[in-house]
């Protein structure tokens, strides 16, 4: 793969724009009952298959897409990891929670996570106290990003659930996004953590309050 000649911020901005674009399609499709879980599951299976194949063979067009959107380390070890875990997270919340909770959780993932990353990299100056000191400086989570992610995630989720549920879910999900969760020494992808945390928070609020 050719050495990337763009800045880390431009690269991440490109990834997050795709993240938001795909997310809007899924949210709209699910809301209007045009997209079912089975459709997302089929896409997931195809994505996993292509990821495995692309580790050994260069598939025209797919190679260009992976080079354009995937991080170098991810590209070699697990091509398309972010997209695959994005679909896993979306499918899980759609199966585990009611439609409104699932849509709110996906909205927090799509908008809150994306804005948190973009704003944090652009104007962030203060490292979040929960961000691990062991990770590289450019990958550390910043307070400004988490704050904006919480606000935007709250606004997006409020279209589907109450204001209280949307705010608390967005706040806790953005906190969870900062914390480094690991399994067998591998960090668990945010695309899986954020929607599950958001959905669980809203479900618990309804269950106990």
Buried (B, 14 or more C-beta within 10 A) or exposed (E): EEEEEEEEEEBBBEBBEBBBEBBEEBBEBBBEEEBEBEEBBEBBEEBBEBBEEBEEEEEEEBBEBBBEBBBEEBBEEBBBBBBBBBBBBBBBBBEBBBEBBBBBBBBBBBBBBBBBBBBBBBEBEEBBEBBBEEEEEEEBBBBBBBBBBBBBBBBBBBEBBBEEBBBBBBBBBBBBBBEEBEEEEEEEBBBBBBBBBBBBBBBEBBEEE
